Amino acid sequence: MTSGFGNEQWAKVKDDARRWWAGDLGRPLIQVRLKGRPPGRPEPSVPNHDFASFYPLDMPAEQIVDRWDYDLACTMFLGDAFPHVFPNLGPGVIAAFLGAELVNGDDTVWFHPKGDVALSELDFEPDRNSTWYQRCLDLIRAAVERWKGSVQCGLTDLGGNLDVVSTFRPAEKLLYDLYDAPDQVKRLTWRAHELWWRCWEEFSSLTDGVNPGYSTWAGILSEEPHYMLQCDFAYMISPEMFDEFVKPELEASADKLVNAFYHLDGRGQLAHLDSLLEIDSIKGIQWVPGAGAPDVLHWPDVYREVTAAGKKIHIASNMCDHPFEVLDVLNEQLGRIDHVVYHLDAEIKHLAEAEQMLRKHHVT
């Protein structure tokens, strides 16, 4: 890997992340990634795609990983940042492992059921020989072989387990099912839970002893088991239904992890925040206001509630309009930011501003 990220840098990143999770770092984690660094190597002919599913299936995984290597080489890592990739086959790709059709959109990936199956007859069975399962395995293996732990290879975006059910019961069907057949919904949710963890364990086993730690699409490093849990379907249900259909499975998954986060996506999910904060094994919240809503700096009450519950906070620069000021504003609102992990992605022309921000918050 040509980004110049060495063993000494990895040792510091891991130590600071360990101390932050433990609450002993005394400052926020600040990951700064600046694009535009001279790569020191030729650009491959393979194009840059956010989603690995956009590449032809007959393209070897090694060629895709080589493109990732080039993109990393074009990146300067400052503060607590580290070289990181993950096999991005779309949010909730476990649905494709269970038989849903993966469809590439213009700038995202969708999953659609291949047929209309009655709820009582619906069951999930993973196919290890499926195209997308094997593609995910191949990408992880190729990344491990290429970098041998000098780059953190995160887990794919498996999604949330009631979200998996909603893939096979789309539109309003699942909403009616919550009323008409609650036991069937719970049966499928726990079946999805079982298979989700089977995938998590197999993918993680490929990087055990090689990866610096665990990570997801969110790019937070943890030396102990970690995932960004979610249930986007929860946007459409009441707090009572959340507690009945989502919370038990979510708590069971968080209990299996050491450092679980929750992806709170959209204003409709704020109704569930109090319930989420009651789950001791969820260590932090990533609040995403959603399209058309004021950015993250306009929700101090949300962050005060998260802080008061003793939880950590994740924010990325694409969530705010003033990325170099976000930590100052949060500090004014909360009185502390040592529990925050902040990801700043920018161009290398902003190097001076990034370095000033790091110095201000005592990141060396």
Secondary structure by P-SEA (a helix, b strand, c coil): ccccccaaaaaaaaaaaaaaaaccccccbbbbbbcccccccccccbbbbcccccccccccaaaaaaaaaaaaaaccccccccccccccccccccccccbbbbbbcccbbbbbbccccccccbbbbbccccaaaaaaaaaaaaaaaaccccbbbbbcccccaaaaaaaaaccaaaaaaacccaaaaaaaaaaaaaaaaaaaaaaaaaacccccccccccccccccccccccccccccccaaaaacccaaaaaaaaaaccbbbbbccccccccaaaaaaacccccccccccccccccccccaaaaaaaaaacbbbbbccccccccccaaaaaaaaccccccbbbbbbbcccaaaaaaaaaaaaccc
